Amino acid sequence: MTQVRFLFDEDTANALIEGLLRREPAVDAVRVGQPGAPPRGTKDPELLLAAEAAGRTLVSNDRSTLPDHLADHFAGDHHTWGVILLRGGFPLGRYIEDLLMIWSATTAEEWQDRTDYIPY
């Protein structure tokens, strides 16, 4: 069983990723534009392909267009290692707690082709 590895889209606040890694440095998390991640400006369809190829769970604020791109991704016979969409209006600490729970209590295999919103 494989540990969940996160890929954050470029619209995700740096403070979220920094806070997550401060709480648990062992979390494998990269943000678009960082080494080991797709470059800034990568469009959602390519981002989904990159996350799939890298075995990473995509974390995004994009609740408006990403679900449509995700449907196209699946229609093209592709898969995901999970997509997590961040609900708006919650304190940063709440997102960090939920992501830590996902990282510590689930496996990457449990997230295959799963899409969920946090906070729950």
PyMOL CGO cylinders between C-alpha atoms (Angstrom):
from pymol import cmd
from pymol.cgo import CYLINDER

trace = [
    CYLINDER, 0.00, 0.00, 0.00, 1.25, 3.40, -1.00, 0.3, 1, 1, 1, 1, 1, 1,
    CYLINDER, 1.25, 3.40, -1.00, 1.23, 6.66, 0.97, 0.3, 1, 1, 1, 1, 1, 1,
    CYLINDER, 1.23, 6.66, 0.97, -0.88, 9.50, -0.45, 0.3, 1, 1, 1, 1, 1, 1,
    CYLINDER, -0.88, 9.50, -0.45, 1.25, 12.06, -2.31, 0.3, 1, 1, 1, 1, 1, 1,
    CYLINDER, 1.25, 12.06, -2.31, -0.24, 15.50, -2.99, 0.3, 1, 1, 1, 1, 1, 1,
    CYLINDER, -0.24, 15.50, -2.99, -0.04, 17.83, -5.99, 0.3, 1, 1, 1, 1, 1, 1,
    CYLINDER, -0.04, 17.83, -5.99, -1.47, 21.27, -5.23, 0.3, 1, 1, 1, 1, 1, 1,
    CYLINDER, -1.47, 21.27, -5.23, -2.64, 23.44, -8.09, 0.3, 1, 1, 1, 1, 1, 1,
    CYLINDER, -2.64, 23.44, -8.09, -1.06, 26.85, -8.45, 0.3, 1, 1, 1, 1, 1, 1,
    CYLINDER, -1.06, 26.85, -8.45, -4.11, 28.66, -7.06, 0.3, 1, 1, 1, 1, 1, 1,
    CYLINDER, -4.11, 28.66, -7.06, -3.71, 26.94, -3.70, 0.3, 1, 1, 1, 1, 1, 1,
    CYLINDER, -3.71, 26.94, -3.70, -2.31, 29.26, -1.03, 0.3, 1, 1, 1, 1, 1, 1,
    CYLINDER, -2.31, 29.26, -1.03, 1.35, 28.71, -0.21, 0.3, 1, 1, 1, 1, 1, 1,
    CYLINDER, 1.35, 28.71, -0.21, 0.40, 29.07, 3.45, 0.3, 1, 1, 1, 1, 1, 1,
    CYLINDER, 0.40, 29.07, 3.45, -1.66, 25.88, 3.21, 0.3, 1, 1, 1, 1, 1, 1,
    CYLINDER, -1.66, 25.88, 3.21, 1.23, 23.81, 1.88, 0.3, 1, 1, 1, 1, 1, 1,
    CYLINDER, 1.23, 23.81, 1.88, 3.73, 25.41, 4.26, 0.3, 1, 1, 1, 1, 1, 1,
    CYLINDER, 3.73, 25.41, 4.26, 1.40, 24.80, 7.22, 0.3, 1, 1, 1, 1, 1, 1,
    CYLINDER, 1.40, 24.80, 7.22, 0.86, 21.19, 6.18, 0.3, 1, 1, 1, 1, 1, 1,
    CYLINDER, 0.86, 21.19, 6.18, 4.60, 20.55, 5.90, 0.3, 1, 1, 1, 1, 1, 1,
    CYLINDER, 4.60, 20.55, 5.90, 5.30, 22.38, 9.15, 0.3, 1, 1, 1, 1, 1, 1,
    CYLINDER, 5.30, 22.38, 9.15, 2.84, 20.08, 10.95, 0.3, 1, 1, 1, 1, 1, 1,
    CYLINDER, 2.84, 20.08, 10.95, 4.16, 16.94, 9.23, 0.3, 1, 1, 1, 1, 1, 1,
    CYLINDER, 4.16, 16.94, 9.23, 7.42, 17.25, 7.30, 0.3, 1, 1, 1, 1, 1, 1,
    CYLINDER, 7.42, 17.25, 7.30, 7.11, 13.67, 6.01, 0.3, 1, 1, 1, 1, 1, 1,
    CYLINDER, 7.11, 13.67, 6.01, 4.13, 14.57, 3.78, 0.3, 1, 1, 1, 1, 1, 1,
    CYLINDER, 4.13, 14.57, 3.78, 5.07, 14.38, 0.10, 0.3, 1, 1, 1, 1, 1, 1,
    CYLINDER, 5.07, 14.38, 0.10, 3.52, 17.56, -1.32, 0.3, 1, 1, 1, 1, 1, 1,
    CYLINDER, 3.52, 17.56, -1.32, 4.45, 19.73, -4.28, 0.3, 1, 1, 1, 1, 1, 1,
    CYLINDER, 4.45, 19.73, -4.28, 2.78, 22.71, -5.86, 0.3, 1, 1, 1, 1, 1, 1,
    CYLINDER, 2.78, 22.71, -5.86, 2.49, 23.48, -9.55, 0.3, 1, 1, 1, 1, 1, 1,
    CYLINDER, 2.49, 23.48, -9.55, 5.59, 25.47, -10.49, 0.3, 1, 1, 1, 1, 1, 1,
    CYLINDER, 5.59, 25.47, -10.49, 7.88, 23.74, -7.99, 0.3, 1, 1, 1, 1, 1, 1,
    CYLINDER, 7.88, 23.74, -7.99, 10.58, 21.21, -8.90, 0.3, 1, 1, 1, 1, 1, 1,
    CYLINDER, 10.58, 21.21, -8.90, 9.00, 17.82, -9.50, 0.3, 1, 1, 1, 1, 1, 1,
    CYLINDER, 9.00, 17.82, -9.50, 5.65, 19.36, -10.47, 0.3, 1, 1, 1, 1, 1, 1,
    CYLINDER, 5.65, 19.36, -10.47, 4.14, 20.63, -13.72, 0.3, 1, 1, 1, 1, 1, 1,
    CYLINDER, 4.14, 20.63, -13.72, 5.08, 24.21, -14.67, 0.3, 1, 1, 1, 1, 1, 1,
    CYLINDER, 5.08, 24.21, -14.67, 2.96, 27.25, -13.77, 0.3, 1, 1, 1, 1, 1, 1,
    CYLINDER, 2.96, 27.25, -13.77, 0.21, 27.86, -16.28, 0.3, 1, 1, 1, 1, 1, 1,
    CYLINDER, 0.21, 27.86, -16.28, -0.49, 24.16, -16.85, 0.3, 1, 1, 1, 1, 1, 1,
    CYLINDER, -0.49, 24.16, -16.85, -4.14, 23.82, -17.85, 0.3, 1, 1, 1, 1, 1, 1,
    CYLINDER, -4.14, 23.82, -17.85, -6.47, 21.52, -15.92, 0.3, 1, 1, 1, 1, 1, 1,
    CYLINDER, -6.47, 21.52, -15.92, -6.61, 18.70, -18.51, 0.3, 1, 1, 1, 1, 1, 1,
    CYLINDER, -6.61, 18.70, -18.51, -2.79, 18.49, -18.60, 0.3, 1, 1, 1, 1, 1, 1,
    CYLINDER, -2.79, 18.49, -18.60, -2.64, 18.83, -14.81, 0.3, 1, 1, 1, 1, 1, 1,
    CYLINDER, -2.64, 18.83, -14.81, -4.91, 15.81, -14.42, 0.3, 1, 1, 1, 1, 1, 1,
    CYLINDER, -4.91, 15.81, -14.42, -2.69, 13.82, -16.79, 0.3, 1, 1, 1, 1, 1, 1,
    CYLINDER, -2.69, 13.82, -16.79, 0.44, 14.88, -14.91, 0.3, 1, 1, 1, 1, 1, 1,
    CYLINDER, 0.44, 14.88, -14.91, -1.06, 13.96, -11.52, 0.3, 1, 1, 1, 1, 1, 1,
    CYLINDER, -1.06, 13.96, -11.52, -2.13, 10.59, -12.91, 0.3, 1, 1, 1, 1, 1, 1,
    CYLINDER, -2.13, 10.59, -12.91, 1.33, 9.88, -14.34, 0.3, 1, 1, 1, 1, 1, 1,
    CYLINDER, 1.33, 9.88, -14.34, 3.07, 10.94, -11.11, 0.3, 1, 1, 1, 1, 1, 1,
    CYLINDER, 3.07, 10.94, -11.11, 0.71, 9.01, -8.85, 0.3, 1, 1, 1, 1, 1, 1,
    CYLINDER, 0.71, 9.01, -8.85, -0.34, 12.16, -6.99, 0.3, 1, 1, 1, 1, 1, 1,
    CYLINDER, -0.34, 12.16, -6.99, -3.65, 13.22, -5.49, 0.3, 1, 1, 1, 1, 1, 1,
    CYLINDER, -3.65, 13.22, -5.49, -4.59, 16.60, -6.97, 0.3, 1, 1, 1, 1, 1, 1,
    CYLINDER, -4.59, 16.60, -6.97, -5.69, 19.27, -4.46, 0.3, 1, 1, 1, 1, 1, 1,
    CYLINDER, -5.69, 19.27, -4.46, -7.49, 22.27, -5.92, 0.3, 1, 1, 1, 1, 1, 1,
    CYLINDER, -7.49, 22.27, -5.92, -9.67, 25.28, -5.14, 0.3, 1, 1, 1, 1, 1, 1,
    CYLINDER, -9.67, 25.28, -5.14, -11.19, 25.04, -8.63, 0.3, 1, 1, 1, 1, 1, 1,
    CYLINDER, -11.19, 25.04, -8.63, -14.69, 23.84, -7.84, 0.3, 1, 1, 1, 1, 1, 1,
    CYLINDER, -14.69, 23.84, -7.84, -16.16, 25.47, -10.95, 0.3, 1, 1, 1, 1, 1, 1,
    CYLINDER, -16.16, 25.47, -10.95, -14.28, 24.07, -13.96, 0.3, 1, 1, 1, 1, 1, 1,
    CYLINDER, -14.28, 24.07, -13.96, -12.18, 21.17, -12.65, 0.3, 1, 1, 1, 1, 1, 1,
    CYLINDER, -12.18, 21.17, -12.65, -15.18, 18.80, -12.27, 0.3, 1, 1, 1, 1, 1, 1,
    CYLINDER, -15.18, 18.80, -12.27, -15.95, 19.19, -15.99, 0.3, 1, 1, 1, 1, 1, 1,
    CYLINDER, -15.95, 19.19, -15.99, -12.32, 18.54, -16.92, 0.3, 1, 1, 1, 1, 1, 1,
    CYLINDER, -12.32, 18.54, -16.92, -12.36, 15.56, -14.59, 0.3, 1, 1, 1, 1, 1, 1,
    CYLINDER, -12.36, 15.56, -14.59, -15.40, 14.12, -16.39, 0.3, 1, 1, 1, 1, 1, 1,
    CYLINDER, -15.40, 14.12, -16.39, -13.57, 14.51, -19.72, 0.3, 1, 1, 1, 1, 1, 1,
    CYLINDER, -13.57, 14.51, -19.72, -10.49, 12.88, -18.17, 0.3, 1, 1, 1, 1, 1, 1,
    CYLINDER, -10.49, 12.88, -18.17, -12.50, 9.81, -17.17, 0.3, 1, 1, 1, 1, 1, 1,
    CYLINDER, -12.50, 9.81, -17.17, -14.32, 9.77, -20.52, 0.3, 1, 1, 1, 1, 1, 1,
    CYLINDER, -14.32, 9.77, -20.52, -10.90, 9.56, -22.19, 0.3, 1, 1, 1, 1, 1, 1,
    CYLINDER, -10.90, 9.56, -22.19, -10.27, 6.32, -20.28, 0.3, 1, 1, 1, 1, 1, 1,
    CYLINDER, -10.27, 6.32, -20.28, -7.89, 7.97, -17.82, 0.3, 1, 1, 1, 1, 1, 1,
    CYLINDER, -7.89, 7.97, -17.82, -7.73, 7.59, -14.07, 0.3, 1, 1, 1, 1, 1, 1,
    CYLINDER, -7.73, 7.59, -14.07, -6.72, 9.61, -11.04, 0.3, 1, 1, 1, 1, 1, 1,
    CYLINDER, -6.72, 9.61, -11.04, -4.99, 9.00, -7.75, 0.3, 1, 1, 1, 1, 1, 1,
    CYLINDER, -4.99, 9.00, -7.75, -7.73, 11.17, -6.29, 0.3, 1, 1, 1, 1, 1, 1,
    CYLINDER, -7.73, 11.17, -6.29, -8.92, 14.72, -6.55, 0.3, 1, 1, 1, 1, 1, 1,
    CYLINDER, -8.92, 14.72, -6.55, -9.60, 16.81, -3.46, 0.3, 1, 1, 1, 1, 1, 1,
    CYLINDER, -9.60, 16.81, -3.46, -11.54, 20.03, -3.91, 0.3, 1, 1, 1, 1, 1, 1,
    CYLINDER, -11.54, 20.03, -3.91, -11.30, 22.64, -1.15, 0.3, 1, 1, 1, 1, 1, 1,
    CYLINDER, -11.30, 22.64, -1.15, -14.61, 24.10, -0.02, 0.3, 1, 1, 1, 1, 1, 1,
    CYLINDER, -14.61, 24.10, -0.02, -14.39, 27.84, 0.49, 0.3, 1, 1, 1, 1, 1, 1,
    CYLINDER, -14.39, 27.84, 0.49, -14.72, 29.80, 3.70, 0.3, 1, 1, 1, 1, 1, 1,
    CYLINDER, -14.72, 29.80, 3.70, -12.90, 27.68, 6.24, 0.3, 1, 1, 1, 1, 1, 1,
    CYLINDER, -12.90, 27.68, 6.24, -9.85, 28.49, 8.37, 0.3, 1, 1, 1, 1, 1, 1,
    CYLINDER, -9.85, 28.49, 8.37, -6.51, 27.32, 7.05, 0.3, 1, 1, 1, 1, 1, 1,
    CYLINDER, -6.51, 27.32, 7.05, -6.05, 25.01, 10.02, 0.3, 1, 1, 1, 1, 1, 1,
    CYLINDER, -6.05, 25.01, 10.02, -9.17, 23.06, 9.10, 0.3, 1, 1, 1, 1, 1, 1,
    CYLINDER, -9.17, 23.06, 9.10, -7.82, 22.24, 5.62, 0.3, 1, 1, 1, 1, 1, 1,
    CYLINDER, -7.82, 22.24, 5.62, -4.48, 21.22, 7.14, 0.3, 1, 1, 1, 1, 1, 1,
    CYLINDER, -4.48, 21.22, 7.14, -6.18, 18.91, 9.65, 0.3, 1, 1, 1, 1, 1, 1,
    CYLINDER, -6.18, 18.91, 9.65, -8.28, 17.25, 6.94, 0.3, 1, 1, 1, 1, 1, 1,
    CYLINDER, -8.28, 17.25, 6.94, -5.29, 16.78, 4.63, 0.3, 1, 1, 1, 1, 1, 1,
    CYLINDER, -5.29, 16.78, 4.63, -3.25, 15.31, 7.49, 0.3, 1, 1, 1, 1, 1, 1,
    CYLINDER, -3.25, 15.31, 7.49, -6.09, 12.92, 8.28, 0.3, 1, 1, 1, 1, 1, 1,
    CYLINDER, -6.09, 12.92, 8.28, -6.21, 11.82, 4.63, 0.3, 1, 1, 1, 1, 1, 1,
    CYLINDER, -6.21, 11.82, 4.63, -2.44, 11.39, 4.53, 0.3, 1, 1, 1, 1, 1, 1,
    CYLINDER, -2.44, 11.39, 4.53, -2.22, 9.45, 7.78, 0.3, 1, 1, 1, 1, 1, 1,
    CYLINDER, -2.22, 9.45, 7.78, -5.41, 7.36, 7.65, 0.3, 1, 1, 1, 1, 1, 1,
    CYLINDER, -5.41, 7.36, 7.65, -5.79, 6.40, 3.98, 0.3, 1, 1, 1, 1, 1, 1,
    CYLINDER, -5.79, 6.40, 3.98, -3.67, 4.94, 1.20, 0.3, 1, 1, 1, 1, 1, 1,
    CYLINDER, -3.67, 4.94, 1.20, -3.14, 6.16, -2.33, 0.3, 1, 1, 1, 1, 1, 1,
    CYLINDER, -3.14, 6.16, -2.33, -4.99, 3.11, -3.60, 0.3, 1, 1, 1, 1, 1, 1,
    CYLINDER, -4.99, 3.11, -3.60, -8.10, 4.16, -1.67, 0.3, 1, 1, 1, 1, 1, 1,
    CYLINDER, -8.10, 4.16, -1.67, -8.10, 7.44, -3.60, 0.3, 1, 1, 1, 1, 1, 1,
    CYLINDER, -8.10, 7.44, -3.60, -7.94, 5.94, -7.09, 0.3, 1, 1, 1, 1, 1, 1,
    CYLINDER, -7.94, 5.94, -7.09, -10.65, 7.59, -9.21, 0.3, 1, 1, 1, 1, 1, 1,
    CYLINDER, -10.65, 7.59, -9.21, -12.17, 9.19, -6.10, 0.3, 1, 1, 1, 1, 1, 1,
    CYLINDER, -12.17, 9.19, -6.10, -13.16, 12.85, -5.87, 0.3, 1, 1, 1, 1, 1, 1,
    CYLINDER, -13.16, 12.85, -5.87, -14.04, 14.46, -2.57, 0.3, 1, 1, 1, 1, 1, 1,
    CYLINDER, -14.04, 14.46, -2.57, -14.51, 17.85, -0.98, 0.3, 1, 1, 1, 1, 1, 1,
    CYLINDER, -14.51, 17.85, -0.98, -12.91, 19.05, 2.23, 0.3, 1, 1, 1, 1, 1, 1,
    CYLINDER, -12.91, 19.05, 2.23, -13.82, 19.98, 4.82, 0.3, 1, 1, 1, 1, 1, 1,
    CYLINDER, -13.82, 19.98, 4.82, -16.23, 17.08, 4.81, 0.3, 1, 1, 1, 1, 1, 1,
]
cmd.load_cgo(trace, "trace")
